[in-house]
Amino acid sequence: MKAVDANLLELLKKAERFIVPIYQRVYSWGEAECGQLWNDITRAGASDELSTHFAGSIVYIERGQGTRTSREPDLIIDGQQRVTTVTLLLAALAARLDELPEEEREPVTGFAPQKIRGLYLTNAYESGDEFFKLILSQGDKEALKAVIRNAPLPGSDSRVVSNYRYFADQLRGVTTDAIVNVCRGLAKLVVVDVKLARGTDDPQLVFESMNATGKKLSQADLIRNFVLMDLTPSRQERLYEDYWFPMEREFQGVDESRFDEFVRHFLTLKTLAIPRIDEIYDAFKSYASDQERHGTTRDQLVTDLSRHARWFAAMALGAEAVPALGKRFRALDQLATVTYPFQLRLYADYIAGILDSRAFVKILDALIAYLFRRAVCRIPTNSLNKTFATLASSIDTEHYVESVCSRLMTLPDYRRFPTDEEFEEALKTSDMYHLKRRGYFFREMENHGRKEEVSTAEYTVEHIMPQHVTRDWQRDLGADWEAVHDRYLHTLGNLTLTGYNPEYSDRPFHEKRDMVGGFRDSPLRLSRGLGQLEVWRAASIERRAASLAAQAVALWALPALDEPVLAQYRERFNDSRRFDWSQAHAILDALPAGRWTSYNNLAEAVGTGAQAMARHLAGCSRCVNAYRVLTWDGTIAEEFRWPDKEDKRDPADVLSAEGIQLARGRADPEQQMSSEELLALVGEGEQ
């Protein structure tokens, strides 16, 4: 790698051609960045004291030797934003100078229109793409060509076009002296010229370090560059056009965090480990490297990622074409996003024909009921990530619905599926007004069974007995009005929907009932029956709460499974406790210092699942070498505990002392033992 200070215009003049690879993000500078560059250039040009102005760095991979009939371009991997913006300013300057009288068209030596185009923008004796010194990727490519040719500009909403027009407007509104300052300022621009040698320097490492400064790339940008950067241009273009670009199109118009979210769920599904949201790129690199070590090609990796992105878009971005599925996907997205790793597995089986749409709907209904019942019962959610990361291991494809629903219904303790009794009691007595999913609850209650859905977004939640108790309300509620108010104010029986909340205010019940738009006139099901009541007291609230709670229990119903079926699955799910772990113990005893294995490898060696293995090791008092068993990517499991509770050693320190190489908390994959090697430790490998 060579890094030197260079005059930017000299760099452009000497370069035959810069090309922005297809995997780079599109040109994204806006008017704010262009305005800052304009101010910097004009200020430098107007100052006799400033001999240079630093404009950042340009990192590129130098072209190969090529042949007599073709030339390889320099590939920009960092700095395309500033190079493109300066190119746009030069093109706008050349066009503006063309408009001046001939004797004024070279205000500064070297800055005549034909010289600007011939030295910095084009290769005069070339044709096709080789005519242009800078080639952008995808939609920006043709726009920049039109700008440099001074041809009619495309009508698309392109940053290239809008920023070119910005500079053209700036130049049109200034004097000839100001144009001189622009030319002088451009001549003072200095960059760090970082040239990487093909086949020697690792452009990905340089790219990552450069991303630590300047305008941060998204996780999607980083992952795309990692996947495509080291491929040949033809493979880059094919994978981008066939898979990556369609995948980006799925996420077009939504916050870029949704792509990060998708990759996190994808990795959770594939690895059973949940990466931190700020470590998704690193986790993806580890996953991709692990896959390639096991024979997965880059094409297969991108194809698989693109396929799952399409399914995620159907579930999370409103792209599902089947109404019954789309409705349930929307509900799950509002309730909790932790289900997506499991949903991706379901969708894969749905596409493969293993799971039909009716069965899919039944499972989604069970997930919705599970999540919403837990929300109403105020059961902590911190266990849900791991619950849904591992739920796929319970699937029996021969009895798909039965196996999934049975697993949900047999989850213990804090992971439990609330019973009808627990759910009903929480509905009747808990604070439903401050429930986080309040809007979802009232919308579903109002619209269940309707052929034409009522938009509840226009309505607000109304306290029938108001939050402020007037004398009229004190009289109606009776002598113990304070106790009634404290107990029932925010409960389900006292809540409804209305579009007349300000008009209702603290009015007595009979006025709320009989006024224009009152309860008697309400078209909403939730207010049905209120118009026939004479008074609103504790007994009225309790009766209405019981009625609504019964409806909710039916709406968010438990899966219909008989107790003998549940008992059968309960027995099956408990099988891991009776598993013969002696072989695993023998392997652990023989696992040498300086080597490690994964839960997956150890589980495969002894014939069980990775999750069952993790659970066993977490409670195994004799498994003294369990610290040498790590997650799939070589990190120490969050659940790891020493058999001796008094042992406070850091397992990372112990592993390092034994010779395990740890980089950023991950063990060297070369020191990992496969399942076959583990079996060989106890004399049970292949003969």
C-alpha positions in Angstrom: 0.0 0.0 0.0 1.3 3.4 -0.9 -0.1 6.6 0.7 1.1 10.0 -0.4 -0.2 13.6 -0.4 -1.4 14.5 -3.9 -3.0 17.4 -5.7 -6.5 16.2 -6.5 -6.6 17.6 -10.0 -3.2 16.1 -10.8 -4.5 12.8 -9.6 -7.5 13.1 -11.9 -5.3 14.1 -14.8 -2.9 11.2 -14.4 -5.6 8.6 -13.9 -6.8 7.0 -17.1 -10.0 5.8 -15.5 -11.6 5.5 -12.0 -14.5 3.1 -11.6 -16.8 2.8 -8.6 -17.4 -1.0 -8.2 -21.0 -2.3 -8.5 -21.0 -3.2 -4.8 -20.4 0.3 -3.5 -23.3 2.3 -2.3 -24.8 4.9 -4.7 -23.7 8.5 -4.7 -25.4 10.0 -1.6 -24.0 13.4 -0.9 -26.7 16.1 -0.6 -26.8 19.8 -0.8 -25.4 20.2 2.7 -22.2 18.4 1.8 -22.0 20.2 -1.6 -22.5 23.5 0.1 -19.7 22.8 2.5 -17.3 21.8 -0.3 -18.3 25.0 -2.3 -17.6 27.2 0.7 -14.2 25.4 1.3 -13.1 25.8 -2.3 -14.2 29.5 -2.6 -12.6 30.4 0.7 -9.3 28.7 -0.3 -9.4 30.3 -3.7 -9.9 33.8 -2.2 -7.0 33.4 0.3 -3.4 34.2 -0.6 -2.3 32.7 2.7 -3.8 29.2 2.0 -1.7 27.2 -0.4 -3.7 24.0 -0.1 -7.0 22.7 1.2 -7.2 19.1 2.5 -10.1 17.2 1.0 -9.8 13.8 2.6 -8.5 10.6 1.1 -9.0 8.6 -2.1 -8.4 4.8 -1.7 -8.3 2.7 -4.8 -7.0 -0.6 -6.1 -4.5 0.1 -8.9 -5.3 -1.3 -12.2 -3.7 -4.6 -13.4 -1.2 -4.6 -16.3 -4.0 -5.3 -18.8 -3.2 -6.2 -22.4 -2.4 -4.2 -25.5 -6.1 -4.1 -26.4 -7.7 -3.5 -23.0 -6.9 -1.5 -19.8 -8.1 -2.3 -16.3 -9.5 0.7 -14.4 -8.6 1.8 -10.9 -11.3 0.7 -8.5 -12.3 3.3 -5.9 -13.1 1.7 -2.5 -13.2 4.9 -0.5 -13.6 8.5 -1.5 -16.1 8.2 -4.3 -18.4 10.8 -2.7 -15.7 13.6 -2.9 -14.3 12.5 -6.3 -17.8 12.5 -7.8 -18.7 15.8 -6.2 -15.5 17.5 -7.5 -16.2 16.0 -10.9 -19.7 17.5 -10.9 -18.3 20.9 -10.0 -15.7 20.7 -12.8 -18.5 19.8 -15.3 -20.6 22.7 -14.1 -17.6 25.0 -14.3 -16.9 24.0 -17.8 -20.5 24.5 -18.8 -20.5 28.0 -17.2 -17.3 29.0 -18.9 -18.8 28.0 -22.3 -21.4 30.7 -21.7 -18.8 33.5 -21.3 -17.4 35.6 -24.1 -14.5 33.8 -25.8 -11.8 36.1 -24.3 -13.1 35.3 -20.7 -13.4 31.5 -21.0 -10.0 30.8 -19.4 -10.1 33.0 -16.2 -7.2 31.0 -14.8 -4.5 29.3 -16.8 -5.5 25.7 -17.4 -9.2 26.3 -16.7 -10.7 26.7 -20.2 -13.7 24.5 -20.8 -12.0 22.2 -23.3 -9.0 21.8 -20.9 -11.2 21.0 -17.9 -13.0 18.3 -19.9 -9.9 16.9 -21.6 -7.7 16.8 -18.6 -10.0 15.9 -15.7 -13.2 14.5 -17.0 -12.5 12.5 -20.2 -10.0 10.6 -22.2 -10.2 12.3 -25.5 -9.0 9.5 -27.8 -11.1 6.7 -26.2 -14.7 5.6 -26.8 -17.5 4.0 -24.8 -17.0 3.8 -21.1 -13.2 4.4 -21.5 -14.0 7.9 -22.7 -14.9 8.9 -19.1 -12.4 9.2 -16.3 -15.0 8.4 -13.7 -17.6 5.7 -14.0 -20.2 5.3 -11.3 -22.3 2.3 -10.5 -25.9 1.5 -11.5 -28.4 4.3 -11.8 -25.8 7.0 -11.4 -23.7 5.9 -14.3 -25.8 7.3 -17.1 -26.6 10.5 -15.2 -22.9 11.3 -14.8 -22.2 10.5 -18.4 -24.9 13.0 -19.5 -23.4 15.7 -17.2 -19.9 15.3 -18.5 -21.1 15.3 -22.2 -23.2 18.4 -21.4 -26.1 16.4 -22.8 -29.8 16.6 -21.8 -30.0 15.4 -18.2 -32.2 12.4 -17.3 -35.5 13.2 -15.5 -34.8 10.7 -12.7 -34.5 11.8 -9.1 -30.7 11.5 -9.0 -28.3 13.1 -6.6 -25.9 13.4 -9.5 -28.3 15.6 -11.4 -29.5 17.6 -8.4 -25.9 18.3 -7.2 -24.8 19.2 -10.7 -27.7 21.7 -10.9 -26.7 23.1 -7.5 -23.2 23.9 -8.6 -24.5 25.3 -11.9 -26.8 27.6 -10.0 -24.0 28.7 -7.7 -21.8 29.5 -10.7 -24.5 31.3 -12.6 -25.0 33.7 -9.7 -21.4 34.9 -9.2 -19.1 37.4 -10.8 -16.1 36.6 -13.0 -13.8 37.3 -10.0 -15.7 34.7 -8.0 -15.3 32.2 -10.8 -11.5 32.9 -10.6 -11.6 32.0 -6.9 -13.4 28.7 -7.7 -10.7 27.8 -10.2 -7.9 28.7 -7.7 -9.7 26.8 -4.9 -10.0 23.7 -7.1 -6.3 23.9 -7.9 -5.5 23.9 -4.1 -7.4 20.7 -3.3 -5.1 18.1 -1.7 -6.0 14.5 -0.9 -4.2 11.5 0.6 -3.6 9.3 -2.4 -3.9 5.7 -1.1 -3.0 3.1 -3.8 -3.5 -0.6 -3.0 -1.6 -3.3 -4.9 -3.7 -5.9 -6.6 -3.2 -9.3 -5.0 -1.1 -7.9 -2.2 -3.1 -5.6 0.0 -6.4 -6.6 1.5 -8.9 -4.0 0.3 -11.6 -5.2 2.8 -9.4 -4.5 5.8 -8.4 -1.0 4.4 -12.1 -0.3 3.6 -13.1 -1.2 7.2 -10.5 1.0 8.7 -11.4 3.9 6.4 -15.1 3.5 7.5 -14.1 4.5 11.0 -14.0 8.1 9.8 -16.2 10.2 7.6 -19.8 9.3 6.7 -20.4 5.9 8.2 -21.6 3.1 6.0 -24.6 1.1 7.0 -24.3 -2.5 8.0 -25.9 -3.3 4.6 -23.1 -1.4 2.8 -20.4 -3.2 4.8 -22.0 -6.7 4.2 -22.5 -6.0 0.5 -18.8 -4.9 0.1 -17.6 -7.9 2.1 -19.6 -10.3 0.0 -18.7 -8.9 -3.4 -15.4 -7.0 -3.0 -12.9 -9.9 -3.7 -14.8 -11.4 -6.6 -13.9 -10.8 -10.3 -15.9 -8.0 -11.9 -18.0 -10.4 -13.9 -19.0 -12.4 -10.8 -19.6 -9.2 -8.9 -22.0 -7.9 -11.6 -23.8 -11.2 -11.9 -24.4 -11.7 -8.2 -25.3 -8.0 -7.8 -27.8 -8.0 -10.6 -29.3 -11.4 -9.9 -29.5 -11.4 -6.1 -28.2 -8.3 -4.3 -30.0 -5.6 -6.2 -33.4 -7.4 -6.0 -32.7 -7.8 -2.3 -32.0 -4.1 -1.9 -35.2 -3.4 -3.8 -37.2 -5.3 -1.1 -35.9 -2.8 1.5 -36.3 0.3 -0.7 -38.2 3.1 1.1 -37.8 1.7 4.6 -35.3 2.6 7.3 -31.9 1.0 6.7 -32.2 -0.5 10.2 -34.7 -3.0 8.9 -32.0 -4.6 6.8 -29.8 -4.8 9.9 -32.7 -6.4 11.7 -33.2 -8.9 8.9 -29.6 -10.0 9.0 -29.7 -10.4 12.7 -32.7 -12.7 12.5 -31.1 -14.6 9.6 -27.9 -15.2 11.7 -30.0 -16.2 14.7 -31.9 -18.7 12.6 -28.7 -20.1 11.1 -26.4 -20.1 14.2 -28.8 -20.2 17.2 -26.8 -17.3 18.6 -28.3 -13.8 18.8 -25.7 -11.2 17.6 -25.7 -7.7 19.2 -27.3 -5.2 16.9 -24.0 -3.2 16.7 -22.0 -6.4 15.8 -24.1 -7.7 12.9 -21.4 -7.1 10.3 -18.7 -8.9 12.4 -21.2 -11.8 13.1 -22.0 -12.1 9.4 -18.3 -12.2 8.4 -17.8 -15.0 11.0 -20.8 -16.9 9.7 -19.8 -16.5 6.0 -16.2 -17.6 6.8 -17.5 -20.6 8.7 -19.8 -21.5 5.8 -17.0 -21.3 3.3 -14.8 -23.5 5.4 -17.5 -26.1 5.1 -17.8 -25.8 1.4 -20.5 -23.2 0.8 -19.7 -21.0 -2.2 -20.1 -17.3 -2.3 -22.9 -17.7 -4.8 -24.8 -20.1 -2.5 -24.3 -17.7 0.4 -25.7 -14.7 -1.5 -28.6 -16.8 -2.9 -29.6 -18.0 0.5 -29.4 -14.5 2.0 -31.5 -13.1 -0.9 -34.1 -15.8 -0.5 -34.5 -15.2 3.2 -34.7 -11.4 2.6 -37.6 -12.0 0.2 -39.4 -13.9 2.9 -38.6 -11.3 5.6 -40.0 -8.6 3.3 -43.2 -10.6 3.0 -43.5 -10.9 6.8 -42.2 -7.6 8.0 -42.5 -5.1 5.1 -46.0 -5.8 3.9 -45.1 -7.7 0.8 -47.1 -10.8 1.6 -49.7 -11.6 -1.2 -51.9 -14.0 0.9 -54.3 -11.8 3.0 -54.7 -14.3 5.8 -50.9 -14.5 6.3 -50.4 -10.8 5.8 -52.9 -9.9 8.5 -51.1 -12.2 11.0 -47.6 -11.0 10.0 -48.8 -7.4 10.8 -50.0 -8.4 14.2 -46.8 -10.2 15.0 -44.7 -7.2 13.9 -46.6 -5.0 16.3 -46.4 -7.5 19.2 -42.7 -8.5 19.1 -40.0 -8.8 16.5 -38.2 -11.7 18.3 -40.3 -14.2 16.5 -38.7 -13.5 13.1 -35.9 -16.2 13.3 -38.6 -18.8 13.8 -41.0 -17.2 11.3 -38.2 -17.4 8.7 -38.0 -21.2 9.3 -41.8 -21.5 9.0 -41.8 -19.5 5.7 -39.0 -21.6 4.3 -41.1 -24.8 4.9 -44.2 -23.0 3.5 -42.4 -22.2 0.3 -41.0 -25.8 0.1 -44.5 -27.2 0.5 -43.8 -28.8 3.8 -46.2 -26.5 5.6 -49.5 -25.5 3.9 -51.2 -22.1 4.3 -53.9 -23.4 6.7 -51.3 -24.9 9.0 -49.2 -21.8 8.8 -52.2 -19.7 9.9 -52.8 -21.9 12.9 -49.2 -21.6 14.0 -49.2 -17.9 13.5 -52.4 -17.6 15.6 -50.7 -19.6 18.3 -47.7 -17.3 18.3 -49.9 -14.2 18.4 -51.9 -15.6 21.4 -48.7 -16.6 23.2 -47.2 -13.1 22.8 -50.3 -11.1 23.6 -51.4 -13.2 26.6 -47.9 -12.8 28.1 -48.1 -9.0 27.5 -51.4 -8.7 29.2 -50.2 -10.9 32.1 -47.1 -8.7 32.4 -44.7 -11.6 32.1 -41.1 -10.3 31.5 -40.0 -10.5 27.9 -36.2 -11.0 28.4 -36.5 -14.8 27.7 -38.3 -14.4 24.4 -35.2 -14.0 22.2 -33.8 -17.4 23.2 -37.2 -19.0 23.2 -37.8 -18.2 19.5 -34.1 -18.6 18.5 -34.4 -22.3 19.5 -38.1 -23.1 18.9 -37.4 -24.6 15.5 -35.7 -27.5 17.1 -39.1 -28.6 18.4 -40.6 -29.0 14.9 -41.8 -32.4 13.8 -42.6 -31.9 10.1 -44.9 -34.9 10.1 -47.1 -33.3 12.8 -46.1 -29.6 12.3 -48.9 -27.7 14.0 -49.2 -30.2 16.9 -45.4 -30.2 17.6 -45.0 -26.4 17.6 -48.2 -25.6 19.6 -47.3 -28.4 22.1 -43.9 -26.9 22.6 -45.4 -23.5 23.3 -47.9 -24.9 25.7 -45.4 -26.9 27.7 -42.9 -24.1 28.2 -42.3 -23.7 31.9 -42.3 -20.9 34.4 -41.3 -17.5 33.1 -41.6 -18.8 29.5 -45.1 -20.1 30.0 -48.1 -19.8 27.8 -50.7 -18.1 30.2 -53.8 -20.3 30.8 -57.3 -19.1 30.2 -57.7 -18.4 33.9 -54.5 -16.4 34.2 -55.3 -14.4 31.0 -58.9 -13.7 32.0 -58.0 -12.5 35.5 -55.4 -10.2 34.1 -57.8 -8.8 31.6 -60.4 -8.1 34.2 -58.2 -6.6 36.9 -55.0 -5.2 35.5 -54.3 -1.7 34.1 -55.3 -2.0 30.5 -55.1 1.7 29.8 -51.3 1.7 30.0 -50.8 -1.6 28.2 -48.1 -1.1 25.5 -50.2 -3.0 23.0 -53.4 -1.1 23.9 -54.0 0.1 20.4 -53.6 -3.4 18.9 -55.9 -4.8 21.6 -58.8 -2.4 21.0 -58.5 -2.6 17.2 -58.6 -6.4 17.3 -61.5 -6.5 19.7 -63.5 -4.1 17.7 -62.9 -5.7 14.3 -63.0 -9.4 15.2 -65.5 -11.1 12.9 -66.3 -7.9 10.9 -66.2 -8.3 7.1 -65.4 -4.6 6.7 -62.7 -3.4 9.1 -63.2 -0.3 11.2 -60.2 2.0 11.3 -59.7 2.6 15.1 -56.9 5.1 14.4 -59.4 7.9 14.4 -60.7 7.0 17.9 -59.2 7.5 21.3 -59.5 5.4 24.5 -62.2 6.8 26.7 -62.6 6.3 30.5 -66.3 5.8 31.0 -65.9 6.7 34.7 -63.6 9.7 34.2 -60.1 10.2 35.6 -61.3 13.3 37.4 -64.3 12.5 39.7 -66.9 15.3 39.8 -69.6 15.6 42.5 -72.1 14.0 40.1 -69.8 11.0 39.7 -69.2 10.8 43.4 -73.0 10.6 43.9 -73.5 8.0 41.2 -70.6 5.8 42.4 -71.8 5.7 46.0 -70.3 6.1 49.4 -67.2 4.2 48.6 -66.5 6.1 45.3 -62.8 6.6 46.1 -62.2 2.9 46.4 -64.2 2.2 43.3 -62.3 4.9 41.4 -58.9 3.6 42.5 -59.7 0.0 41.7 -61.5 0.2 38.4 -60.3 3.4 36.7 -57.8 1.9 34.2 -59.4 -1.6 34.0 -60.9 -3.1 30.9 -64.5 -2.8 32.1 -64.2 1.0 32.3 -62.6 1.6 28.9 -64.0 2.0 25.4 -63.3 3.8 22.1 -64.8 7.1 21.0 -64.3 10.0 18.6 -65.8 12.4 21.1 -63.3 12.3 24.0 -63.1 16.1 24.4 -66.9 16.4 24.3 -67.4 13.6 26.9 -64.9 15.1 29.3 -66.0 14.5 32.9 -69.7 14.6 32.1 -72.0 12.3 34.2 -72.8 8.9 32.7 -76.3 9.7 31.6 -75.0 12.7 29.6 -72.3 10.7 27.9 -74.9 8.1 27.0 -77.6 10.5 25.6 -75.6 13.3 24.0 -75.1 13.6 20.2 -72.4 11.0 19.5 -72.9 9.5 22.9 -72.8 5.8 23.8 -76.4 5.2 22.7 -75.5 6.4 19.1 -72.0 4.7 19.0 -71.5 2.4 16.0 -68.7 0.6 17.8 -69.1 -2.9 19.2 -67.0 -2.0 22.2 -69.7 0.5 23.3 -72.5 -1.9 22.6 -74.8 -2.2 25.7 -73.7 1.1 27.3 -76.7 2.9 25.8 -79.1 0.7 27.7 -77.6 1.2 31.2 -79.1 3.6 33.7 -76.1 3.9 36.0 -72.4 3.2 35.9 -71.1 1.6 39.1 -68.6 -1.1 40.3 -71.0 -3.9 39.4 -71.5 -2.5 35.9 -67.8 -2.3 35.3 -67.3 -5.9 36.6 -70.0 -7.3 34.3 -68.7 -5.5 31.3 -65.1 -6.6 32.1 -66.2 -10.2 32.4 -68.0 -10.1 29.0 -65.1 -8.4 27.2 -62.5 -10.7 28.9 -64.5 -13.8 27.7 -64.4 -12.4 24.2 -60.7 -11.8 24.4 -60.0 -15.3 25.7 -61.8 -16.7 22.7 -60.0 -14.3 20.3 -56.5 -15.0 21.6 -57.3 -18.7 22.2 -55.0 -21.4 23.4 -54.2 -24.0 20.6 -56.8 -26.8 20.6 -54.8 -29.7 21.8 -56.0 -32.6 24.0 -54.2 -33.3 27.3 -53.0 -36.8 26.2 -51.3 -35.1 23.2 -49.7 -32.5 25.4 -48.5 -35.2 27.8 -46.9 -37.1 24.9 -45.0 -34.0 23.8 -44.1 -33.0 27.3 -42.5 -36.4 27.7 -40.6 -36.0 24.4 -39.4 -32.5 25.3 -38.1 -33.9 28.6 -36.1 -36.7 26.9 -32.9 -34.7 27.0 -32.8 -35.1 30.8 -32.6 -38.9 30.5 -30.1 -38.8 27.7 -26.9 -40.9 28.3 -24.3 -38.2 28.7 -21.4 -40.5 29.5 -19.9 -40.3 26.0 -20.0 -36.5 26.2 -18.3 -36.6 29.6 -15.6 -38.9 28.3 -14.9 -36.6 25.3 -14.8 -33.5 27.6 -12.3 -35.3 29.9 -10.1 -36.0 26.8 -10.4 -32.6 25.2 -6.8 -31.3 25.3 -5.7 -27.9 26.5 -5.1 -25.5 23.5 -8.0 -26.9 21.6 -11.7 -26.1 21.7 -14.9 -27.4 20.2 -18.5 -26.1 19.6 -21.8 -27.1 21.2 -22.8 -28.2 17.7 -19.7 -30.4 17.1 -20.0 -32.0 20.6 -23.7 -32.6 20.2 -23.2 -34.1 16.7 -20.5 -36.5 18.1 -22.8 -37.9 20.8 -26.1 -37.8 18.9 -28.1 -34.9 20.5 -29.0 -31.3 19.8 -26.8 -28.2 20.4 -29.4 -26.7 22.7 -29.8 -29.9 24.7 -26.0 -30.0 25.0 -25.8 -26.4 26.2 -28.5 -27.0 28.8 -26.7 -30.1 30.1 -23.3 -28.4 30.4 -24.8 -25.4 32.2 -25.9 -27.7 35.0 -23.1 -30.4 34.9 -21.0 -30.3 38.0 -18.5 -32.9 36.7 -17.9 -31.3 33.3 -14.6 -29.5 34.4 -13.6 -28.9 30.8 -16.9 -27.3 29.7 -15.2 -24.0 29.3 -13.5 -25.4 26.2 -16.9 -25.8 24.5 -17.8 -22.5 22.7 -20.5 -21.2 20.5 -20.4 -21.8 16.7 -18.3 -18.7 16.1 -15.8 -19.3 18.9 -17.2 -17.0 21.5 -17.9 -17.9 25.1 -21.6 -18.6 25.7 -23.4 -16.0 27.8 -24.8 -18.8 29.9 -21.4 -20.3 30.8 -20.9 -20.9 34.5 -18.1 -22.7 36.3 -19.2 -25.9 38.1 -17.8 -24.4 41.3 -19.9 -21.3 42.0 -17.1 -19.8 43.9 -14.8 -19.9 40.8 -14.5 -16.3 39.6 -11.9 -16.8 36.8 -12.5 -15.3 33.4 -12.8 -18.3 31.0 -11.2 -16.2 28.3 -8.1 -15.8 30.4 -8.0 -19.5 31.1 -8.3 -20.4 27.4 -5.6 -17.9 26.5 -3.3 -19.3 29.1 -3.8 -22.8 27.5 -2.8 -21.5 24.1 -6.1 -20.6 22.5 -5.7 -17.6 20.2 -8.5 -15.1 20.9 -9.2 -12.2 18.5 -12.0 -9.8 19.5 -13.4 -12.5 21.8 -13.4 -15.3 19.2 -11.3 -18.4 19.3 -9.1 -19.3 16.3 -11.1 -21.6 14.1 -7.9 -23.5 13.3 -7.8 -24.7 16.9 -11.4 -26.1 16.8 -12.0 -29.8 16.9 -14.6 -31.3 14.6 -17.1 -34.0 15.7 -14.9 -36.7 14.0 -11.9 -35.5 15.9 -13.8 -35.5 19.2 -14.9 -39.1 18.6 -11.3 -40.1 17.8 -10.3 -38.8 21.3 -12.3 -41.7 22.8 -11.4 -44.2 20.2 -14.7 -44.1 18.3 -13.8 -42.4 15.1 -13.8 -43.9 11.7 -11.6 -47.0 11.4 
